[in-house]
């Protein structure tokens, strides 16, 4: 009988980050790499998704995508005006 392998908290968070990127890309109908690059440019992954994982992962996928994309747009806009 195979044992179920436990994954670390870091692995859970990184899987969630990947899900956020892929679901956002699907919603925008663009390649996931485009969304990843945009998120990296403004620091969204390390300054928002990872720190707020505890809250974000309790939300529905649709709400997470809406929240993440809204934040991404706002942060990109703010970056443009600096």
C-alpha positions in Angstrom: 0.0 0.0 0.0 1.4 3.4 -1.0 1.7 6.0 1.7 0.3 9.4 1.0 3.1 11.9 0.8 2.7 15.1 2.8 3.7 18.3 1.1 5.2 21.2 2.9 3.6 24.6 3.5 5.9 26.1 0.9 4.8 23.6 -1.7 1.1 24.3 -0.9 1.7 28.1 -1.3 3.6 27.7 -4.5 0.9 25.4 -5.9 -1.6 28.1 -5.0 0.5 30.8 -6.7 0.6 28.6 -9.9 -3.2 28.3 -9.7 -3.6 32.0 -9.4 -1.4 32.6 -12.4 -3.1 30.0 -14.6 -6.6 30.9 -13.6 -5.9 34.6 -14.2 -4.4 33.8 -17.6 -7.4 31.7 -18.5 -9.7 34.6 -17.5 -7.7 37.1 -19.6 -7.3 34.6 -22.4 -3.5 35.1 -22.5 -0.5 32.8 -22.0 0.3 32.1 -18.4 3.8 33.5 -18.9 2.3 36.9 -19.7 0.5 37.0 -16.4 3.5 35.7 -14.5 5.7 38.4 -16.1 3.2 41.1 -15.2 2.9 39.9 -11.6 6.7 39.7 -11.2 7.1 43.2 -12.6 5.0 44.7 -9.9 5.9 42.3 -7.1 2.4 40.9 -6.8 3.5 37.3 -6.0 5.9 38.1 -3.2 4.1 41.2 -1.8 0.5 40.0 -2.1 -0.3 36.4 -3.0 2.3 34.8 -0.8 1.8 37.0 2.3 -2.0 36.8 2.1 -2.2 33.1 1.1 -4.0 32.4 4.4 -6.9 34.6 3.4 -6.8 34.1 -0.3 -6.9 30.3 -0.4 -10.2 30.3 1.6 -11.9 32.3 -1.2 -13.6 30.8 -4.3 -11.4 30.6 -7.4 -13.5 33.2 -9.1 -13.2 35.7 -6.2 -9.4 35.1 -6.0 -9.0 35.7 -9.7 -11.1 38.9 -9.5 -9.1 40.1 -6.5 -5.7 39.2 -8.0 -6.5 40.8 -11.3 -7.9 43.9 -9.7 -4.8 44.2 -7.6 -2.6 43.6 -10.6 -4.3 46.4 -12.6 -4.1 48.8 -9.7 -0.4 48.1 -9.0 0.5 48.4 -12.7 -1.4 51.7 -12.9 0.5 53.0 -9.8 3.8 51.9 -11.3 3.1 53.8 -14.5 2.5 57.0 -12.6 5.7 56.9 -10.6 
